[in-house]
Amino acid sequence: MNASQALQRFEDLPFPAEVELGSLVMTIGEIFELREGAVLRTDHPAGAPVALQVGGVDLAAGDIVIVDDSLSIRITRLSDNSKASSGGNGIS
């Protein structure tokens, strides 16, 4: 069995993926003052691609879209990272 065949045995195994929408820095006082309806402004520019990370590694970038009332990501670029693109799943 080669490496690709071995990996295919696990292709249905769930693996957490994260979409990073941005970050911000808050003081403890600001955190204590949070209320429902508060709007937190991140450092991520509107319209800029967001990062899709799997296992803490950037896998792709994409645009935020709305699908059936849910925030979703449309992949616009796959990572050049050879580790992320060398699997037997057709991503290159």
C-alpha positions as CSV (number, residue, x, y, z in Angstrom):
1,M,0.0,0.0,0.0
2,N,1.5,3.4,-1.0
3,A,1.1,6.6,1.0
4,S,-1.8,7.8,-1.1
5,Q,-3.8,4.6,-0.6
6,A,-3.1,4.8,3.1
7,L,-4.4,8.3,3.3
8,Q,-7.5,7.4,1.4
9,R,-8.5,5.1,4.2
10,F,-9.0,8.2,6.3
11,E,-10.7,10.5,3.8
12,D,-14.1,10.4,5.7
13,L,-12.4,11.3,9.0
14,P,-13.7,14.7,10.2
15,F,-11.0,17.3,10.6
16,P,-11.6,20.9,11.9
17,A,-11.2,23.8,9.5
18,E,-11.3,27.4,10.5
19,V,-12.0,30.6,8.6
20,E,-10.2,33.6,10.1
21,L,-12.3,36.7,9.8
22,G,-9.8,39.0,11.5
23,S,-8.5,39.8,14.9
24,L,-8.6,42.7,17.4
25,V,-7.0,43.6,20.7
26,M,-9.1,44.5,23.7
27,T,-8.4,45.6,27.2
28,I,-9.8,43.7,30.1
29,G,-12.0,46.7,30.8
30,E,-13.4,46.7,27.2
31,I,-14.2,42.9,27.6
32,F,-16.1,43.6,30.8
33,E,-18.1,46.3,29.1
34,L,-19.3,44.1,26.2
35,R,-23.1,44.0,25.8
36,E,-25.5,42.4,23.4
37,G,-25.5,44.4,20.2
38,A,-21.9,45.6,20.5
39,V,-20.0,45.7,17.2
40,L,-16.4,44.7,17.3
41,R,-14.2,46.1,14.5
42,T,-11.5,43.7,13.3
43,D,-8.3,44.5,11.5
44,H,-9.6,42.6,8.4
45,P,-10.4,45.0,5.4
46,A,-13.9,44.6,4.0
47,G,-13.8,42.7,0.7
48,A,-10.4,41.2,1.3
49,P,-10.0,37.4,1.1
50,V,-10.2,35.4,4.3
51,A,-7.9,32.5,5.2
52,L,-9.1,28.9,5.4
53,Q,-6.9,27.0,7.9
54,V,-6.8,23.3,8.5
55,G,-4.7,22.1,11.5
56,G,-3.3,25.6,11.9
57,V,-2.0,25.6,8.3
58,D,-3.2,28.0,5.6
59,L,-5.0,25.7,3.0
60,A,-6.8,28.3,0.9
61,A,-8.1,31.9,0.6
62,G,-11.6,32.9,-0.3
63,D,-14.4,35.4,-0.2
64,I,-17.2,35.5,2.3
65,V,-20.6,34.7,0.7
66,I,-24.1,34.1,2.1
67,V,-25.6,30.7,1.3
68,D,-29.1,29.9,2.7
69,D,-28.7,32.5,5.5
70,S,-25.2,31.2,6.5
71,L,-21.8,32.8,6.2
72,S,-19.8,30.7,3.8
73,I,-16.5,30.9,2.0
74,R,-16.0,30.7,-1.8
75,I,-12.4,29.4,-2.4
76,T,-10.5,31.7,-4.7
77,R,-7.0,30.5,-4.2
78,L,-5.4,27.2,-2.9
79,S,-2.2,27.4,-1.0
80,D,1.2,26.9,-2.7
81,N,2.2,24.9,0.4
82,S,3.5,21.6,-0.9
83,K,2.4,19.8,2.3
84,A,-1.2,20.9,1.8
85,S,-1.2,20.1,-1.9
86,S,0.5,16.8,-2.0
87,G,-2.3,14.6,-0.7
88,G,-4.1,12.2,-3.0
89,N,-7.3,14.3,-3.0
90,G,-6.8,16.1,-6.2
91,I,-5.8,19.5,-4.7
92,S,-2.8,21.0,-6.3
